[in-house]
Amino acid sequence: MAWFICVIILLLCSKSEQCTTGNASKLIEHTAAHFFEKMQSGKMYFIYFGKQVNPTIGLFIEQLEKSADVLEDYGISVAKVNCTNEHIAKYCTGEKLMKKVYLFRGGNVLKSFDTDTVFDVNAIVAHVLFTVLFDEVRYVHTIAELQSVERAAKGKADIVLGHVQVLGLPEHRALMETAFVYGVKYQFVLTTGGPVLTNMGVDDISSLTAGLWFLHCKGASQSQHSDPCPHTALRRALTTLHIYTFLQLMEAPLVSEASVEPSEVNMVHSHLQVPLLFLFSQPHTVALDRVTAQTLAWRLRGQVGLVLIHRESPDVKIPLEYNAAYRLPGEGSEVKYLILNNLEEVIDLFRDESTPEEEEEDDDNWATLDVLDDEVAESVYRDRGQSLDMDAVTELTADTFHSTVAESDYTVVLFYVKWDAVSMAFMQSYIEVSESLEDADVSDVELAVLDCGEWTDVCSAQKIRSFPTVRLYRPQEPSQPYQGMLGTESVNRFIMLSRLVSPVLLSSPDEVTSFLEGDLYQRHAAIAPVTVLGLFSSTADAGVPVFKEAAKALRGETMVGLFADRQAEIWAVEYSVTLPAILVSRGPTGQTEAHSLNLCMPDQLVTHIQRALLDTFPELTVENLPLYLEVKKKLLLLFVGEEESGRKGNKRVLDDMRSLLNTGLLNPYLPCWIHLGHTPAGKAVLEAYLGFLPLLPALVVSQLATGGEVFHYPTGRPLMVQPILQWLQRVEDGEEPPAGVIVDEKWMPSMPFYDFLSVMDQEVPGYASQRSAKTKTNRIERAEGEKEKSSSGGGERQARTGAHNPQGSPTTKPPQTSHHHSEL
């Protein structure tokens, strides 16, 4: 009897959730000693180091515990360390809420993850396996990268190409688990969208949340170097079971042949719950029937198994009137006989045979992963699974902000929020700034970040009104805002210039010469190619304090010097200006310009100096374009080529254009040029202007501010002073026909439900105050007007929504409004 009771207890324990042996957590809690011991074992560990637990961290630990069971199957142990009781240097930090998880192999960190990235079991398993399989799973962004993988695989292995819009979702996990098992057999490739999907034949990229393709490269010949491998698409939801079934189908014969009744055919397709299609062959047409079967099999591969039945066998007793049959999956399914007249009838028979459950799942995915309304937001959302190396910057909190700012000579702080796309897109560039400062051995600058989503009190006290915001702090001084481009080079230049004294006080003519074009200039020429020198007759001049204030405000933009001496009067005569004045020097090879100053308020002087810094014949780049568009003049724009052989010709043409400036006849224009080698975007601009790419150099007049008309200087005509002036006169007189028109379309939301300003105005008319006065109208009156117009044909509504009309272009052009977002 005792043994019987023991068996009953064991059976109950195996079924009951109360038995700890059956439900013991696989999540290990390490002590410091245990941690260092495990690091010597060479095994793989996924470890969270934490202190305090808030609701969000609590939910994460629950998901971490669930993932321990899954990752154990892949030889990865999951653990946590309580940093309140244990201290492990580098990983147990001073933060109250710790949000880092680390993947170790032996004592080395393979990768660190933010808890927001590995937010549930699917995300944990997907990201961990993706890191483990980093060398096996290729990650491609472009068609060229995919073609390179195909060329390497031809004749050797087939490719499994997976697409997920966002890393860390169930589809990503399913793909990574499959790659872990089948990675030796197939070459796995992952993409998150873009041109690769277009290459795979996807018409609407934005609607595809996940997909899988099998590229048949193993049977392809390497002699067909440029031909893509034929591919088959998985037409079901991206789950582990569906991927497994799909791969089994890809291994099955393309066409099978049999000499028995269709009901007696037994193939792998039946076990995989896939329909079977039977084609019946005659002895005298067997060759043609095989070609037909092969053609159909390629088009239906992965969806249907195809069998060619030979009628001449005595075991086949199919009436001659039928030429095809099919059998659906499932026990007891009958064979249905058909008469098919062409291949398309067969294709239509099996096309779009999705189940209601799969359609409902697709709807759920669409609701979760809709197309984002902004390109920056879309790219950030797509790449949000790729964690950033935040170790390069200091993450500030309310407790550490003031002490960090007070202790460092220079503290640069990025104020951001995680839900803002631009903030997260800029974060990588900001981290690269820290690395470049470290390479340059700059030790007096502390680069830090502060999450305004968590530390709202700090951001409120610092009057942060937009994101991202970058400010530079010096002890006992007001903060200095950064207002330049959100790029690594621009921010790095701002920091290096901000460390210089401004203004540099010069006491002799030799020092002035050194500042403008000598040793002092050369030391900083890389970050300050243009320098500004203030000239005053003496230090007692009333304008000197105003100039010093302006120089402080210009820190980070340029290098400013000050020379207050009687010698300045000699230079004023030489440059034909009256004191006080400024000299703007563009280095030893450039010209020096002089401007008299009308000293008033420091901010007005700053604006005056910023305008003087602009070049009279600038090379336009993506970075400086906004500065020159603010001048609001017509662009006289010269496009020059990037070929080595064209350098001498480019120099001659540029010199001729500079000589035009001396005529004094170009005041209505801003003469400028774009080098297509330095600024590749210029090629798209030129093509948008003219509709084609002309021979270079090409000269155009762009009147973006006055109608968008573009005029093209005739190709083949010499680019010389007199012909250009004559051509410009014909343009002004209206005698020259425009070569193109740039339509200044309104930026509308990509989907109606993204028009959040409209929604706000519907709730409270006029609430969306950032709209211009023209567009801020009474929504109720507009709605009533639209009802009247729609009853009479809806022409006005079609004109307003024409940009999204699937039938073609709108019948009425959208209203043209001026904005500063040019095509460059």
C-alpha positions in Angstrom: 0.0 0.0 0.0 2.8 2.4 0.8 4.2 2.2 -2.8 0.8 2.8 -4.2 0.4 6.0 -2.1 3.9 7.2 -3.3 2.8 6.7 -7.0 -0.4 8.7 -6.4 1.6 11.5 -4.8 4.0 11.6 -7.7 1.2 11.7 -10.3 -0.6 14.5 -8.4 2.7 16.4 -8.1 3.3 16.2 -11.8 -0.1 17.7 -12.5 -0.5 20.2 -9.7 0.9 23.8 -9.8 1.4 23.5 -6.0 4.4 21.2 -6.4 7.5 23.2 -6.4 9.6 20.5 -8.1 7.4 20.7 -11.2 7.3 24.5 -11.4 10.7 25.5 -10.0 11.8 28.7 -11.7 14.8 28.4 -14.0 15.7 32.1 -13.2 18.9 31.9 -11.0 19.8 34.6 -8.5 23.6 35.0 -8.3 25.7 36.3 -5.5 28.9 38.2 -6.5 31.0 35.1 -5.8 28.7 32.9 -7.8 28.7 35.4 -10.7 32.5 35.5 -11.0 32.6 31.7 -10.8 30.1 31.3 -13.6 32.0 33.8 -15.8 35.0 31.4 -15.8 32.8 28.5 -17.1 32.7 29.7 -20.7 28.9 29.2 -20.8 26.4 31.8 -22.0 24.4 33.8 -19.4 21.7 36.5 -19.8 21.9 38.5 -16.5 19.9 41.4 -15.1 21.5 43.6 -12.5 18.9 45.4 -10.4 18.1 47.3 -7.2 14.7 48.9 -6.7 11.7 47.4 -8.4 8.9 49.6 -9.8 5.9 48.2 -11.6 7.6 48.3 -15.0 10.7 46.5 -13.7 8.5 44.1 -11.9 6.7 43.1 -15.2 10.1 42.8 -16.9 11.4 40.4 -14.2 8.2 38.2 -14.7 9.0 38.1 -18.4 12.6 37.3 -17.7 11.6 34.4 -15.5 9.4 33.0 -18.3 12.2 33.4 -20.8 14.5 31.3 -18.7 12.7 28.1 -19.6 12.9 28.9 -23.3 16.5 29.9 -23.4 17.6 26.9 -21.4 16.7 24.8 -24.5 19.4 26.8 -26.4 22.1 26.4 -23.8 21.7 29.9 -22.3 21.1 30.4 -18.6 19.1 33.4 -17.3 20.0 35.0 -14.0 19.6 38.1 -11.9 21.8 39.9 -9.4 20.4 41.9 -6.5 22.7 44.9 -6.4 21.2 46.0 -3.1 22.9 43.1 -1.4 25.7 42.3 -3.8 28.1 44.8 -5.5 29.7 43.9 -8.9 31.8 46.7 -10.3 30.7 48.2 -13.6 27.4 46.4 -13.6 25.9 47.4 -10.2 25.7 51.2 -10.8 24.6 54.0 -8.5 21.2 54.3 -10.2 18.1 53.5 -8.2 16.3 52.0 -11.2 18.7 49.9 -13.3 17.5 49.1 -16.8 20.4 47.1 -18.3 20.6 43.4 -19.1 23.8 41.8 -20.3 24.5 38.7 -22.5 27.8 37.1 -21.4 29.8 34.4 -23.1 32.4 33.4 -20.5 33.6 36.7 -19.0 33.0 38.8 -22.1 29.9 40.9 -22.7 28.4 40.1 -26.1 25.8 42.8 -25.9 23.9 44.9 -23.4 20.2 45.6 -23.8 17.8 48.2 -22.3 14.9 46.6 -20.6 12.6 48.6 -22.9 14.1 46.7 -25.8 13.7 43.2 -24.3 10.2 43.9 -22.9 8.7 40.4 -23.0 9.5 36.8 -23.7 9.4 37.1 -27.4 11.7 40.1 -27.4 14.1 38.5 -25.0 14.4 35.3 -27.0 14.6 37.1 -30.3 17.3 39.5 -29.3 19.4 37.0 -27.5 19.3 34.4 -30.3 19.9 37.2 -32.9 23.1 38.2 -30.9 24.2 34.6 -30.6 23.7 34.0 -34.3 25.2 37.3 -35.4 27.8 35.6 -37.6 25.3 33.1 -39.1 22.3 35.4 -39.8 23.2 38.1 -42.3 21.5 41.4 -41.9 20.9 43.3 -45.2 19.6 46.7 -46.0 20.1 47.1 -49.7 19.5 45.0 -52.9 23.3 45.0 -53.5 23.9 43.4 -50.1 21.3 40.7 -50.8 22.8 40.0 -54.3 26.2 39.6 -52.7 24.9 36.9 -50.4 23.1 35.2 -53.3 26.4 35.1 -55.4 28.2 33.5 -52.5 25.5 30.9 -51.9 24.9 29.8 -55.6 25.7 26.1 -56.0 26.3 25.7 -52.2 23.2 26.5 -50.1 19.7 27.8 -50.3 18.8 31.1 -48.6 16.0 31.8 -46.2 15.2 35.5 -46.3 13.1 36.9 -43.5 11.5 40.3 -43.1 10.2 41.8 -39.9 9.3 45.5 -39.6 10.4 45.6 -35.9 12.9 43.5 -34.1 11.8 41.7 -30.9 8.2 40.8 -32.0 6.9 37.1 -32.2 7.8 36.9 -35.9 11.4 37.9 -35.2 11.5 35.2 -32.5 10.1 32.6 -34.8 12.7 33.3 -37.4 15.6 33.3 -34.9 14.5 30.0 -33.4 14.3 28.5 -36.9 17.8 29.8 -37.7 19.2 28.3 -34.5 18.0 24.8 -35.7 18.4 25.1 -39.5 21.4 27.5 -39.6 23.8 24.8 -40.7 21.6 23.7 -43.6 20.5 27.1 -44.9 21.9 30.6 -45.1 19.5 32.8 -43.1 19.2 36.5 -44.0 17.2 39.2 -42.2 15.9 42.5 -43.4 13.7 45.2 -41.9 12.3 46.5 -45.2 13.2 49.0 -47.9 14.3 48.2 -51.4 14.9 44.6 -50.5 11.2 44.0 -50.3 10.6 45.7 -53.7 13.2 43.3 -55.1 11.2 40.4 -53.8 8.1 41.6 -55.7 6.2 43.3 -52.8 4.1 46.1 -54.2 2.9 47.7 -51.0 5.9 47.6 -48.7 4.2 49.5 -45.9 1.4 46.8 -45.6 3.8 43.9 -45.1 4.6 43.5 -41.4 6.5 40.2 -41.7 7.4 37.8 -44.5 9.6 34.9 -45.5 11.1 33.8 -48.9 13.0 30.7 -49.8 15.7 31.5 -52.4 16.6 28.4 -54.5 20.3 29.1 -54.8 21.7 25.7 -54.3 20.6 24.5 -57.7 21.6 27.7 -59.4 24.7 27.8 -61.5 27.6 30.2 -60.5 28.0 30.9 -64.2 24.7 32.9 -64.0 26.5 35.5 -62.0 24.0 38.4 -62.3 20.8 36.4 -62.3 18.9 36.3 -59.0 18.0 33.0 -57.5 14.4 31.9 -58.1 12.4 32.4 -54.9 9.2 31.1 -53.2 7.2 33.2 -50.7 5.6 31.9 -47.5 2.0 32.9 -47.8 1.0 32.3 -44.2 1.6 34.1 -40.9 5.3 34.0 -39.7 5.1 31.4 -36.9 7.6 28.7 -36.0 5.2 25.9 -37.1 4.4 27.6 -40.5 8.1 28.2 -41.2 8.9 24.5 -40.4 6.1 23.3 -42.7 7.3 25.7 -45.4 10.9 24.4 -45.2 9.7 20.8 -45.4 7.7 21.7 -48.5 10.8 23.3 -50.1 12.7 20.1 -49.6 9.9 18.0 -51.2 10.2 17.1 -54.9 8.8 19.9 -57.2 6.7 17.3 -59.2 6.1 13.7 -58.3 4.9 11.0 -60.7 2.7 8.1 -59.9 0.8 5.3 -61.7 -2.0 4.7 -59.2 -5.3 6.3 -58.4 -5.1 9.7 -56.8 -6.8 8.4 -53.6 -3.9 6.0 -53.1 -1.1 8.6 -53.5 0.7 9.2 -50.2 3.1 12.2 -50.1 4.8 14.4 -47.5 2.3 17.2 -48.4 -0.6 15.2 -46.9 1.2 15.0 -43.6 1.9 18.7 -43.7 -1.8 19.6 -44.3 -1.2 20.9 -47.8 -3.6 20.2 -50.8 -2.5 17.9 -53.6 -3.1 18.7 -57.3 -3.2 15.8 -59.8 -2.7 16.2 -63.5 -3.4 13.2 -65.8 -0.9 12.4 -68.6 -1.3 10.6 -71.9 1.6 8.5 -73.3 1.8 10.6 -76.4 1.8 13.9 -74.5 4.0 13.0 -71.5 6.8 15.4 -72.4 4.5 18.4 -72.7 2.6 17.3 -69.6 5.8 17.3 -67.6 6.6 20.9 -68.8 3.1 22.0 -67.8 3.4 20.3 -64.4 6.8 22.0 -63.8 5.4 25.4 -64.7 2.4 25.0 -62.4 4.5 23.6 -59.6 6.8 26.6 -59.5 3.9 29.0 -59.4 2.1 27.0 -56.6 5.2 25.9 -54.7 4.8 26.0 -51.0 1.0 26.0 -51.3 0.2 22.8 -53.2 1.9 19.5 -53.9 1.7 18.5 -57.6 1.5 14.9 -58.8 1.6 13.7 -62.5 -0.6 10.6 -62.9 0.2 8.3 -65.9 -3.1 7.1 -67.4 -1.5 4.1 -69.3 -1.1 2.2 -66.0 -3.8 -0.5 -65.6 -4.3 0.6 -62.0 -5.5 4.0 -63.1 -9.2 4.0 -64.1 -10.0 7.7 -64.4 -12.6 8.7 -67.0 -10.9 10.4 -70.0 -13.1 13.4 -69.8 -11.2 14.7 -66.7 -7.7 16.1 -67.0 -7.1 17.2 -63.3 -8.1 16.5 -59.7 -7.3 17.8 -56.3 -7.5 16.5 -52.7 -7.7 18.9 -49.7 -5.8 18.0 -46.5 -7.5 16.1 -43.7 -8.7 12.6 -43.0 -11.4 11.3 -45.3 -11.0 14.1 -47.9 -12.4 13.0 -51.2 -10.7 13.4 -54.5 -12.5 15.9 -56.7 -12.2 15.7 -60.5 -12.1 18.7 -62.8 -11.9 19.8 -66.4 -9.4 22.7 -66.6 -8.9 24.6 -69.8 -5.8 26.7 -68.9 -3.2 27.2 -66.2 -4.8 30.3 -64.8 -7.9 28.3 -63.8 -5.6 26.0 -61.7 -3.9 29.0 -60.1 -7.2 30.7 -59.3 -8.4 27.5 -57.7 -5.7 27.6 -55.0 -5.0 31.4 -54.8 -5.7 33.2 -51.5 -6.8 30.1 -49.6 -6.2 31.8 -46.2 -8.1 30.8 -43.1 -10.3 33.2 -41.2 -7.9 32.9 -38.2 -5.0 34.0 -40.4 -7.0 37.0 -41.8 -7.9 38.1 -38.3 -4.2 37.8 -37.2 -3.2 39.9 -40.2 -5.7 42.6 -39.1 -4.2 42.5 -35.6 -0.7 43.0 -37.0 -1.8 45.9 -39.2 -3.4 47.6 -36.2 -0.1 47.1 -34.2 2.4 48.0 -36.9 0.7 50.6 -39.0 2.6 52.7 -41.5 4.2 55.6 -39.6 3.5 59.1 -40.8 7.1 60.4 -40.6 10.2 58.9 -42.3 12.4 59.5 -39.2 9.7 58.0 -36.9 9.4 55.0 -39.2 13.1 54.3 -39.3 13.4 54.6 -35.6 10.4 52.4 -35.0 11.8 49.8 -37.4 15.2 49.8 -35.7 14.1 50.2 -32.1 15.3 46.7 -31.3 18.9 47.7 -32.0 20.2 48.9 -28.6 22.6 51.8 -28.3 25.9 51.7 -26.4 25.0 54.2 -23.7 28.2 53.5 -21.8 30.0 56.3 -23.9 27.8 59.0 -22.2 26.8 59.8 -18.7 23.1 59.2 -18.0 22.0 62.0 -15.6 19.2 61.9 -13.0 17.7 64.5 -10.8 20.2 63.5 -8.1 23.3 63.9 -10.4 22.4 66.7 -12.8 23.5 69.7 -10.7 26.7 68.1 -9.3 27.9 66.9 -12.7 27.3 70.4 -14.2 29.1 72.1 -11.3 32.2 69.8 -11.4 33.1 69.8 -15.1 34.6 72.7 -17.1 32.2 72.0 -19.9 29.1 69.7 -19.7 27.1 69.0 -22.8 23.7 67.7 -22.1 21.2 66.1 -24.5 17.7 66.4 -23.2 15.5 63.8 -24.9 12.5 61.6 -24.5 12.4 58.0 -25.7 9.1 58.3 -27.5 10.4 61.1 -29.8 11.7 59.8 -33.1 14.1 62.6 -33.7 15.6 62.2 -30.3 16.3 58.6 -30.8 17.6 59.1 -34.3 20.0 61.7 -33.1 21.2 59.6 -30.1 23.6 57.5 -32.2 25.2 60.6 -33.6 25.5 62.0 -30.1 27.3 58.9 -28.9 29.7 59.1 -31.8 30.6 62.7 -30.7 31.7 61.2 -27.3 33.9 58.7 -29.1 35.4 61.4 -31.3 36.2 63.6 -28.3 37.9 60.6 -26.6 40.0 60.0 -29.7 41.0 63.7 -29.8 42.1 63.4 -26.1 39.6 66.0 -24.9 39.3 65.5 -21.2 37.6 68.7 -20.0 34.2 68.0 -21.7 31.6 65.8 -20.1 28.9 64.4 -22.5 25.7 63.5 -20.8 22.1 62.7 -21.5 18.9 63.2 -19.5 15.6 61.5 -20.2 12.9 64.1 -19.7 10.3 61.3 -19.7 11.6 60.2 -16.3 13.1 63.4 -14.9 10.4 65.9 -15.7 11.3 68.2 -12.8 14.8 68.8 -14.1 13.6 69.5 -17.6 10.9 71.8 -16.4 13.5 73.7 -14.3 15.8 74.0 -17.3 12.9 75.3 -19.4 13.2 72.5 -22.0 10.4 73.1 -24.5 11.3 70.8 -27.4 13.2 67.6 -28.1 15.9 66.9 -28.7 17.6 69.9 -27.0 21.4 70.2 -26.6 22.9 72.7 -24.1 26.4 73.4 -23.0 27.0 74.3 -19.3 29.9 76.1 -17.7 30.1 76.6 -13.9 28.6 79.8 -12.8 27.4 80.8 -16.3 24.0 80.6 -18.1 23.7 77.6 -20.4 24.5 77.9 -24.1 22.0 76.3 -26.5 23.1 74.4 -29.6 21.1 75.4 -32.7 22.9 73.6 -35.5 22.4 70.4 -37.5 21.8 67.2 -35.5 24.9 65.4 -36.8 28.1 64.1 -35.3 30.4 66.6 -37.2 28.3 69.6 -36.5 27.9 68.9 -32.7 31.6 68.1 -32.4 32.6 71.4 -34.1 30.2 73.3 -31.8 31.9 71.8 -28.7 35.5 72.4 -29.9 34.7 76.0 -30.8 32.9 76.6 -27.5 36.1 75.7 -25.6 37.9 78.6 -27.2 38.1 82.1 -25.5 35.7 84.5 -27.2 36.7 87.1 -28.1 40.4 86.5 -28.4 42.1 89.7 -27.3 44.8 90.7 -29.7 47.4 93.4 -28.8 49.6 93.8 -31.8 49.5 93.8 -35.6 51.5 90.5 -35.7 48.9 88.8 -33.5 46.2 90.1 -35.8 48.0 88.6 -38.8 48.4 85.3 -37.0 44.7 85.3 -36.1 43.5 86.1 -39.6 45.8 83.8 -41.6 48.8 82.7 -39.6 49.7 80.2 -36.9 46.7 81.0 -34.7 44.3 80.6 -37.6 45.9 77.3 -38.8 45.5 75.7 -35.3 41.8 76.1 -35.6 41.2 76.2 -39.3 39.5 72.7 -39.3 36.7 73.9 -37.0 36.7 77.7 -37.9 37.6 78.2 -41.5 36.1 81.7 -41.3 37.1 84.1 -38.5 35.8 87.5 -37.4 37.9 90.3 -36.1 36.4 93.4 -34.4 38.3 96.6 -35.0 38.1 99.5 -32.5 40.2 102.6 -32.0 40.7 102.0 -28.2 39.5 99.8 -25.4 37.6 102.7 -24.0 35.3 102.7 -27.1 31.6 102.4 -25.9 31.0 99.6 -28.4 33.6 97.3 -27.0 31.3 95.8 -24.2 28.6 95.3 -26.8 31.0 93.5 -29.1 32.2 91.3 -26.3 28.7 90.2 -25.4 28.0 89.4 -29.0 31.3 87.4 -29.2 30.2 85.3 -26.2 26.9 84.6 -27.9 28.8 83.4 -31.0 30.8 80.8 -29.1 30.4 77.5 -30.9 29.7 79.2 -34.3 33.0 80.9 -35.2 36.2 82.2 -33.8 36.0 85.9 -32.8 38.9 88.2 -32.1 39.1 91.8 -30.8 41.8 94.4 -31.7 41.4 97.8 -30.0 44.2 100.1 -30.9 45.1 103.2 -33.0 46.5 100.8 -35.6 42.9 99.8 -36.4 42.3 103.2 -38.0 45.0 102.4 -40.6 43.2 99.2 -41.6 39.9 101.0 -41.7 41.3 103.3 -44.3 42.8 100.4 -46.2 39.5 98.6 -46.4 37.4 101.7 -46.9 35.3 101.4 -43.8 34.7 103.5 -40.7 35.3 102.3 -37.2 34.0 100.3 -35.4 34.2 97.6 -38.0 34.7 93.9 -38.5 37.0 92.0 -40.8 35.7 88.6 -42.0 38.7 86.4 -43.1 38.3 83.2 -45.1 41.9 82.1 -44.6 45.1 82.7 -46.5 43.7 81.6 -49.8 40.4 83.4 -49.4 39.4 87.0 -49.4 39.0 89.3 -46.4 35.9 91.4 -46.3 35.3 94.5 -44.2 32.0 95.7 -42.8 31.2 98.8 -40.7 29.3 98.2 -37.5 26.2 100.1 -36.3 26.5 99.1 -32.7 23.2 98.8 -30.8 22.1 95.7 -28.9 24.2 92.5 -28.7 21.6 90.3 -30.3 21.3 92.6 -33.3 25.1 92.6 -33.6 25.0 88.8 -33.6 22.6 88.8 -36.5 24.8 91.3 -38.4 27.9 89.2 -37.9 26.1 85.9 -38.9 25.0 87.5 -42.2 28.6 88.7 -42.8 29.8 85.2 -42.3 27.8 84.0 -45.3 29.9 83.5 -48.5 29.1 85.6 -51.5 29.4 82.6 -53.8 28.9 79.6 -51.5 29.1 75.9 -52.2 25.7 74.6 -51.1 25.6 71.5 -48.9 22.9 69.9 -46.9 24.3 71.5 -43.7 24.4 75.1 -44.9 21.4 75.2 -47.2 18.9 76.5 -44.5 21.2 79.5 -43.8 21.2 80.6 -47.4 17.5 80.0 -48.0 16.9 82.5 -45.2 18.4 85.2 -47.5 15.2 84.8 -49.6 16.7 85.5 -53.0 16.4 83.7 -56.3 19.1 81.0 -56.6 21.5 81.3 -59.5 22.7 77.7 -59.1 25.7 76.1 -60.9 25.9 72.3 -60.9 29.4 70.9 -61.5 30.5 67.3 -62.0 32.5 64.9 -59.9 34.8 63.5 -62.6 38.5 63.9 -62.2 38.9 65.0 -65.8 36.5 67.9 -65.1 38.4 69.6 -62.4 40.2 72.1 -64.6 36.9 72.9 -66.4 35.1 73.3 -63.1 37.7 75.7 -61.9 37.4 77.8 -65.0 33.6 77.9 -64.8 33.7 78.8 -61.1 36.2 81.6 -61.7 33.9 83.0 -64.5 30.9 82.9 -62.1 32.9 84.7 -59.5 33.8 87.4 -62.0 30.0 87.9 -62.4 29.9 89.2 -58.9 32.1 92.1 -59.7 29.5 93.4 -62.3 27.1 94.4 -59.5 24.2 93.1 -61.7 23.4 90.0 -59.6 21.8 91.7 -56.6 18.4 90.0 -57.1 20.2 86.6 -57.1 22.1 84.4 -54.7 25.0 83.0 -56.9 25.9 79.5 -55.5 27.1 76.1 -56.7 26.7 72.4 -55.9 29.4 69.8 -56.4 27.7 66.5 -57.1 30.6 64.6 -55.8 30.6 66.4 -52.4 26.7 66.5 -52.2 25.2 63.5 -54.1 21.7 64.8 -53.2 22.3 67.6 -55.8 21.8 65.1 -58.6 18.2 64.4 -57.4 17.7 68.2 -57.1 18.9 68.8 -60.7 16.7 66.0 -62.0 13.7 67.3 -60.0 14.3 70.8 -61.5 14.5 69.7 -65.2 13.0 66.2 -65.3 16.3 64.9 -66.7 20.1 65.0 -66.0 21.8 67.4 -68.4 25.4 67.6 -69.4 27.5 69.3 -66.7 28.3 72.0 -65.8 24.7 73.2 -65.8 23.4 76.6 -64.8 19.8 77.2 -63.6 17.8 79.9 -62.0 15.4 78.6 -59.3 12.6 80.9 -58.2 11.2 78.8 -55.3 9.8 81.8 -53.5 8.0 83.2 -56.5 6.1 80.5 -58.3 8.7 77.7 -58.3 9.7 78.3 -62.0 13.2 76.9 -63.0 15.1 78.2 -66.0 18.0 76.3 -67.6 20.9 78.0 -69.3 21.1 76.5 -72.8 23.3 73.4 -73.0 26.3 74.0 -75.3 26.4 77.8 -74.9 29.6 78.9 -73.3 29.4 79.8 -69.6 30.9 83.3 -69.9 30.0 86.6 -68.3 28.2 88.3 -71.2 26.2 85.4 -72.4 25.1 84.7 -68.9 24.0 88.3 -68.3 22.1 88.3 -71.5 20.3 85.1 -70.6 19.4 86.5 -67.2 18.0 89.6 -68.8 15.7 87.4 -71.0 14.6 85.6 -67.9 13.7 88.9 -66.2 11.9 90.1 -69.3 9.8 86.9 -69.6 11.3 86.0 -72.9 12.9 82.7 -71.7 10.4 79.8 -71.2 10.8 77.9 -67.9 12.4 74.5 -68.1 10.4 73.2 -65.2 8.2 74.1 -62.2 8.7 72.9 -58.6 5.2 72.4 -57.2 5.2 73.4 -53.5 2.8 70.8 -52.2 1.5 70.9 -48.7 2.7 68.3 -46.3 -0.4 66.3 -45.5 -0.7 63.3 -43.1 -0.2 60.0 -45.0 -3.5 58.7 -43.4 -6.6 60.7 -42.5 -6.5 59.5 -38.9 -3.0 60.9 -38.5 -4.3 64.5 -38.9 -4.1 65.1 -35.2 -4.3 68.9 -35.6 -7.7 68.4 -37.3 -8.9 66.2 -34.6 -7.9 68.8 -31.9 -9.7 71.6 -33.9 -12.8 69.5 -34.1 -12.9 69.1 -30.4 -12.0 72.7 -29.6 -12.0 75.0 -32.6 -8.7 76.9 -33.0 -6.9 74.8 -30.3 -4.1 73.7 -32.6 -2.5 77.1 -32.3 0.7 76.1 -34.2 -1.2 76.3 -37.4 -1.0 79.4 -39.5 -3.8 81.9 -39.4 -5.0 80.8 -42.9 -5.5 77.2 -42.0 -6.9 77.9 -38.5 -10.6 78.2 -39.5 -13.9 77.2 -38.0 -14.2 73.5 -38.5 -17.9 73.4 -38.2 -18.3 75.9 -41.0 -15.9 74.0 -43.1 -17.7 70.7 -42.5 -21.0 72.3 -43.5 -19.4 73.7 -46.7 -18.0 70.3 -47.5 -21.4 68.7 -47.2 -22.9 71.1 -49.7 -19.9 70.6 -52.1 -20.1 66.8 -51.8 -23.8 66.8 -52.7 -22.9 68.7 -55.9 -20.1 66.3 -57.1 -17.4 66.5 -54.4 -15.0 68.4 -56.7 -13.6 70.5 -53.9 -13.1 67.5 -51.7 -11.3 65.7 -54.5 -9.0 68.7 -55.0 -8.2 68.8 -51.3 -7.4 65.0 -51.0 -6.0 64.5 -54.5 -2.6 63.7 -53.1 -4.0 60.4 -51.8 -6.2 59.6 -54.8 -5.5 56.1 -56.0 -6.9 56.6 -59.4 -4.3 59.2 -60.4 -3.4 62.8 -59.9 -6.0 65.2 -58.6 -8.2 67.2 -61.0 -7.2 70.4 -59.2 -3.7 71.3 -58.1 -3.3 71.6 -54.3 -2.9 75.1 -53.0 0.7 76.2 -53.0 2.1 77.4 -49.8 5.6 78.7 -49.0 7.8 76.6 -46.7 11.5 76.1 -46.1 11.6 72.4 -46.9 13.3 72.3 -50.3 13.9 69.2 -52.3 17.6 69.2 -51.3 
